Amino acid sequence: MSATDPIAAFRIEGGELLDEVEQALLDMEHRLGDMDLVNAVFRGLHTLKGSGAMFGFDALAQFTHHCESAFDKVRKGVVPATSQLVAVILSAQDHMRALLDGRATGGETAGNAILAALEAAIAEAAGAPPAAPAAKVAGQGWHVVFRLPADCMANGTNPLMLLDELRDLGPCRIVALTDQLPILEELNPTHCHIGWDVTVETDEPASAVEDVFIFVMDDMTLAITPLAVDAAATPAASTA
């Protein structure tokens, strides 16, 4: 039985991700101030961008980055969500699907026209009062421990890009887990022998961390716990 084609799998799951983004955008047409929807759109675009770069869909990653950046401004309170901005990102869905499927014809011209409309929408939104960003809580974030399958790199997964996506969520402390590293004579240079222990300081929900691993979730081990839980479980240092 042949192994699963990672590119084909990415196209399927990327299409499902775009379906979720599109539905959130359609819901936003009636609830522009709903920050849950804003965050859902941002996370979907962010995941598509990062995974697209990982699997070699550079044009998709570059185009999606602009749409993601626009919603990052909204979620940070730099600009408010507007009907024009939502409409432009909705209009970009067909172009992103074409880039995902490899059928974009005249793609650069079409993409540039959408990006010009996006820039105009952001400029217009900048003239409106921005939404107030959510207050950050000190010590807020996630403790993430994960291990990928040994053959992950052969299947197109780049662990360093996953770590970069975690860094995009907020400041990170990253420690390599080397307890399963074989002796030199038994080491296979094409295999991933280490895991990672990551502390992420962010106000993003756990689902944002899960989205980083959306395309490798079925084949890996992943544990996500709130930093507050970890802190509570750590005994206080003795002053004696």
N, C-alpha and C positions, 0 to 999 in steps of 0.2 A: 504494500500500500504506500502510495507516494505521500510525502510530507505535505502539510498545509502550506500553500503559497502565501508568504507573509504580505506580499503586495496586494494580492486578491483580497485577503482578510482585511487589510487596511482600507481598501476601497469600500468594502461592505460596511465596516464599522464607522468609517468616516462619513458615509452617506447617512447612517443612523444618527450620527452626531449632528449633522447639518439639519436633519429633520427636527431634532430637539431645539436647536438654535432658532429655526424658523418658527416653530410653535411658540417659543418664548417671545419672539419679536411680534407675532400676531397678537398675543395676549397684551403686549405692551401698548399696542395701538389704543387700547381702552384703559390702560393703567400705566401711564408714563412714569409716575413716581414710585412704582413698585420696585424697591431695591432688590428683592429676591429675584425678580425677572432680569434686572440689570446684571446681577451677579451670575445668573444662569447663562445669559448670552456671553458674557465675558469669559467664563470658564470654558464654555464650549468652543469658542474661537481660539482661546489660548491652547487648549488641548489639540485642536486640529492643526494649529500652527506648529507646535512642538513635535507632534507625531509626524506631520508632513515632512518636516526637515529630517527627522530620523530615518524615514523610509525613502528619502531622495526626491520628494515632491517639492523641489525648491521654489518653483513659481507659485504653487499653492501656499507654501509657508510665507513667502514674501508678501503676497497679496493679502492673506488673512491677517498678517501682522498689523497692517494699517487699520483694518476693521476692529481688531482687538484693541489697538491703542486708543481708538475713538471711545470705546466703551470703558476703557480704563479711566479715561478722563471723567466719564459720567460717574463711575463708582467711587472715584476719589473726590467728587464734588467740585471738580474744576469747571465743568460745564453741565447744564441740566440735560436730561433726555428730552428730545423734541420729536414731534411727528415727522419732521423732515429727516432727522438723523435715522430714525427707525426705518423710514421708507427707503433710504439709500442702502442701509445694510440688508434690508429685504431684497432689494434689487440686485445685490451682489451675490445672492445665493446661487442663482443659475450659473454665474461665472465660476464660483468656487466648485460647484458640482462638475462643470466642464473640465476644470483643471484637475480635479480628483480623478475623473474618468479618462483623462488623456485625450479629450476630443475638443479642446479649445482651439477654434480657428479664428484667426485675427485677434488672438487672445490679448496681446499687448495693447492694441488700440482700444478694445472693449474695456480692459482693466483700467487703463489710464482715464477713460471717460468716467468710470465709476468712482475712481479715486479723486478726480477733480470735483465731482458732486459731493463726495464725502468731506473734502476740505472746505467746501462752501457751507455745508451743513454745520460743521464744527465752528466755523467763523460766525455764523448766524447765532448758534447756540451760545457762543461766548458773550454775546451782547445781552443775554437774559440772565437773571439772578441764578447763580449756581445752587444746587442742592447742598445742604450741610452734610459733610462726611460723618460717618459713624465714629464715635469716640473709641479710641483704642484702650484696651485694658492691659496693664503691665503684666508680663508673664503669660500672656495669652499665646496659644500656639499648639503644636502637635509634636509628639515623639513618634518617629517613623522608623521602623526596622523592617528591612526587606532583603530578600535573596531572590535572584533570578535563576532560571534553569541554566545548567552548565552550557548548553548549546545556544544560548540566547543571541550571541553575536552572529552566529551562522544564520539565524533567522531574521536578521536585520535590526535587532535591538541594540542600541548604543547606551550603555549604562550612564555614561557621562552626560548625555542629553537629558536623561531622567533627573539627574542631580541638578542640572541647570534649570529645569522646570520647577523643581522644589525651591531653588534659590529665587526664582521669580515670585514666589509666594511671600517671601520675607527673608530676613537674615537667618542663616543656617549654620549649625555646627555639625560637621560631617566626620564620622569616624568609620574607617574600614574595619570590617569583621574578618579576621584572618584565621579563625579557629579551624576552618575546614580546608585551609591551604595545604596541599600535599607537599611532600619532600620534593626537592628539585628534580630528581630522577623520574618522578611520576607526574610532574606538572605538564599539562597539555596547554600550550600557549594559545590555542584557539578557544579554550573554555573559560568561563567566568567562574573562578574559584572562591571569590569573596562576596560578602554581603555588606550592607551599610546600615549604620545607626545614625539617624539624622534628627536633630532638634530644629524645628522650624518656628520662628517667632512670627505669627501672623494672626489676623482676625478673620481669615477665611475659614469656612466650615470644613469638616472632615471630607465632605464630598469633593472639595477642590483638590485635596491631596489624592483622593482616589482617582480623580480624573487624570492625574499625571500618569497613572499606570493603566489606563483604560484598555490599551491595546495589548497588554501583557498580563493582565489580572488573572487569567485562567491558569497560567503556567508558573506562577511565582508564589512565594510566601510573603505575606504583608501584615504587619501589625501597626495600628494607629491608635495612640492613646493621647488624651489631652495633657498638656504640660501641667495643668493644675493637679491632675490625678497623680502624676509622677512626683510632684513636689510634696503632696500630702503623704505619699508612701515613703518618702525619704526621711529617715530618723534625724532628729536635730543633733547637731554636733555637740559633743560634750565640752563643757567649759572647765572641767576639772583639770 
